[in-house]
Amino acid sequence: MEDLDLDQLVKIYLTIRTEREKLSAEFDIADKALKNEMSTIEYAMLNICNTTKAESIKTSFGTVIRSTKERFTCTDWGNFKDFVLEHQAIDLLERRIHQGNFKTFLSENEHDGLPPGVNVMREFGITVRKPTSK
């Protein structure tokens, strides 16, 4: 690749990216069909568990386990934030930094440096755009 000029590299890059997008789209279509089949089967197995009032059923091919999934959502972030602060319940939140808000915070407080316990990783990347039609 080192003997190719930038024009050739961009052409090859775009060709590969287009092929990957095509393969990815084909995979997504096939995967969606398989996921739909699995959902239909899961629904049938759940009905069997519900009908027999079983938490699990062992078969010769594997064990079916009925489980309960819970997800919590917030409809009022202001009130929830006040609750978290009032009860010092910071562990109710996920432990990750909001990248956009943190970048803004740093730009507004650049003279302070990074807060304790925070690292920054920066890396260069390449973006290739197709030419726009004129």
Sine and cosine of phi, psi and omega as CSV:
sin_phi,cos_phi,sin_psi,cos_psi,sin_omega,cos_omega
0.00,0.00,-0.39,0.92,-0.05,-1.00
-0.92,0.40,-0.38,0.92,-0.02,-1.00
-1.00,0.04,-0.01,1.00,0.02,-1.00
-1.00,-0.03,0.55,-0.84,0.06,-1.00
-1.00,0.09,0.15,-0.99,-0.09,-1.00
-0.88,0.48,-0.61,0.79,0.02,-1.00
-0.87,0.50,-0.71,0.71,0.02,-1.00
-0.92,0.40,-0.65,0.76,0.02,-1.00
-0.88,0.47,-0.68,0.73,0.01,-1.00
-0.90,0.44,-0.68,0.74,0.01,-1.00
-0.87,0.50,-0.74,0.67,0.01,-1.00
-0.89,0.45,-0.69,0.72,0.00,-1.00
-0.85,0.53,-0.75,0.66,-0.01,-1.00
-0.91,0.42,-0.59,0.81,0.05,-1.00
-0.89,0.45,-0.72,0.70,0.02,-1.00
-0.90,0.44,-0.69,0.72,-0.01,-1.00
-0.88,0.47,-0.66,0.75,0.03,-1.00
-0.89,0.46,-0.68,0.73,0.02,-1.00
-0.90,0.44,-0.66,0.75,0.04,-1.00
-0.89,0.45,-0.65,0.76,0.02,-1.00
-0.89,0.46,-0.64,0.76,0.02,-1.00
-0.90,0.44,-0.74,0.67,0.01,-1.00
-0.89,0.46,-0.65,0.76,0.01,-1.00
-0.90,0.44,-0.66,0.75,0.02,-1.00
-0.90,0.43,-0.68,0.74,0.04,-1.00
-0.89,0.46,-0.68,0.73,0.03,-1.00
-0.88,0.47,-0.72,0.69,-0.03,-1.00
-0.85,0.52,-0.64,0.77,0.01,-1.00
-0.90,0.43,-0.75,0.66,-0.01,-1.00
-0.91,0.42,-0.67,0.75,-0.01,-1.00
-0.91,0.43,-0.64,0.77,0.02,-1.00
-0.89,0.46,-0.66,0.75,0.03,-1.00
-0.89,0.46,-0.69,0.72,0.02,-1.00
-0.91,0.41,-0.65,0.76,0.04,-1.00
-0.88,0.47,-0.64,0.77,0.04,-1.00
-0.89,0.45,-0.67,0.74,0.05,-1.00
-0.88,0.48,-0.70,0.72,0.01,-1.00
-0.89,0.46,-0.65,0.76,0.01,-1.00
-0.89,0.47,-0.66,0.75,0.03,-1.00
-0.89,0.46,-0.68,0.73,0.01,-1.00
-0.93,0.37,-0.66,0.75,0.04,-1.00
-0.87,0.49,-0.66,0.75,0.03,-1.00
-0.88,0.47,-0.68,0.73,0.02,-1.00
-0.89,0.45,-0.68,0.74,0.01,-1.00
-0.92,0.39,-0.62,0.79,0.05,-1.00
-0.89,0.45,-0.65,0.76,0.05,-1.00
-0.87,0.49,-0.65,0.76,0.03,-1.00
-0.90,0.44,-0.70,0.71,0.04,-1.00
-0.88,0.48,-0.69,0.73,0.00,-1.00
-0.91,0.42,-0.69,0.72,-0.03,-1.00
-0.89,0.45,-0.66,0.75,-0.03,-1.00
-1.00,0.00,-0.01,1.00,-0.03,-1.00
0.82,0.58,0.64,0.77,-0.02,-1.00
-0.98,-0.22,0.64,-0.77,0.12,-0.99
-1.00,0.09,-0.47,0.88,0.06,-1.00
-0.46,-0.89,0.50,-0.87,0.03,-1.00
-0.69,-0.72,0.83,-0.56,0.01,-1.00
-1.00,0.01,0.73,-0.69,0.08,-1.00
-0.83,-0.55,0.12,-0.99,0.02,-1.00
-0.94,0.35,-0.29,0.96,-0.02,-1.00
-0.98,-0.22,-0.22,0.98,-0.02,-1.00
0.36,-0.93,0.06,-1.00,-0.03,-1.00
-0.95,-0.31,0.73,-0.68,0.07,-1.00
-0.99,-0.10,0.81,-0.59,-0.02,-1.00
-0.86,-0.52,0.83,-0.56,0.07,-1.00
-1.00,0.06,0.79,-0.61,-0.02,-1.00
-0.75,-0.66,0.31,-0.95,0.05,-1.00
-0.94,-0.35,0.77,-0.64,0.05,-1.00
-0.94,-0.35,0.71,-0.71,0.06,-1.00
-0.86,-0.50,0.67,-0.74,0.09,-1.00
-0.76,-0.65,0.69,-0.73,0.00,-1.00
-0.94,-0.33,0.72,-0.69,0.03,-1.00
-0.82,-0.57,0.34,-0.94,-0.03,-1.00
-0.89,-0.45,0.75,-0.66,0.03,-1.00
-0.97,-0.25,-0.20,0.98,-0.02,-1.00
-0.60,-0.80,1.00,0.01,-0.08,-1.00
-0.91,0.42,-0.53,0.85,0.02,-1.00
-0.89,0.46,-0.77,0.64,0.02,-1.00
-0.90,0.43,-0.65,0.76,-0.01,-1.00
-0.91,0.41,-0.64,0.77,0.04,-1.00
-0.87,0.48,-0.70,0.71,0.05,-1.00
-0.86,0.51,-0.66,0.75,0.02,-1.00
-0.88,0.48,-0.73,0.68,-0.01,-1.00
-0.87,0.49,-0.70,0.72,-0.01,-1.00
-0.93,0.37,-0.69,0.73,-0.02,-1.00
-0.88,0.48,-0.65,0.76,-0.04,-1.00
-1.00,-0.10,0.10,0.99,-0.05,-1.00
0.73,0.69,0.74,0.68,-0.09,-1.00
-0.95,-0.31,0.79,0.62,-0.05,-1.00
-0.88,0.48,-0.42,0.91,-0.01,-1.00
-0.95,0.32,-0.08,1.00,0.12,-0.99
-0.96,0.27,-0.20,0.98,-0.03,-1.00
-0.98,-0.21,0.42,-0.91,0.08,-1.00
-0.95,0.32,0.51,-0.86,-0.05,-1.00
-0.99,-0.10,0.99,0.13,0.12,-0.99
-0.46,-0.89,0.41,-0.91,-0.03,-1.00
-1.00,-0.07,0.74,-0.67,0.11,-0.99
-0.95,0.32,0.94,-0.35,-0.16,-0.99
-0.87,0.50,-0.73,0.68,-0.03,-1.00
-0.91,0.42,-0.73,0.68,0.00,-1.00
-0.90,0.43,-0.61,0.79,-0.02,-1.00
-0.93,0.37,-0.63,0.78,0.03,-1.00
-0.88,0.47,-0.67,0.74,0.05,-1.00
-0.89,0.46,-0.72,0.69,0.02,-1.00
-0.84,0.54,-0.71,0.70,0.00,-1.00
-0.90,0.44,-0.64,0.76,-0.01,-1.00
-0.92,0.38,-0.51,0.86,0.02,-1.00
-0.99,0.14,-0.30,0.95,-0.04,-1.00
-0.76,-0.64,0.62,0.79,-0.14,-0.99
-0.89,0.45,-0.43,0.90,-0.01,-1.00
-0.95,0.31,-0.29,0.96,-0.02,-1.00
-1.00,0.06,-0.28,0.96,-0.06,-1.00
0.97,0.24,-0.19,-0.98,-0.01,-1.00
-0.97,0.24,0.60,-0.80,0.11,-0.99
-0.90,0.43,0.35,-0.94,0.01,-1.00
-0.86,0.51,0.63,-0.77,0.06,-1.00
0.99,0.13,0.08,1.00,-0.03,-1.00
-0.91,-0.42,0.74,-0.67,0.09,-1.00
-0.92,-0.40,0.32,-0.95,0.08,-1.00
-0.79,-0.61,0.68,-0.74,0.10,-1.00
-0.87,-0.49,0.79,-0.62,0.05,-1.00
-0.83,-0.55,0.69,-0.73,0.06,-1.00
-0.60,-0.80,0.54,-0.84,0.05,-1.00
-0.99,0.14,0.57,-0.82,0.07,-1.00
-0.68,-0.73,0.12,-0.99,0.00,-1.00
-0.84,-0.54,0.69,-0.72,0.14,-0.99
-0.87,-0.50,0.75,-0.66,0.03,-1.00
-0.88,-0.47,0.82,-0.57,0.03,-1.00
-0.93,-0.36,0.59,-0.81,0.10,-1.00
-0.94,0.35,0.47,-0.89,0.04,-1.00
-0.91,0.40,0.59,-0.81,0.04,-1.00
-0.99,0.12,0.59,-0.81,0.02,-1.00
-0.97,0.23,0.59,-0.81,-0.07,-1.00
-0.96,-0.27,0.00,0.00,0.00,0.00
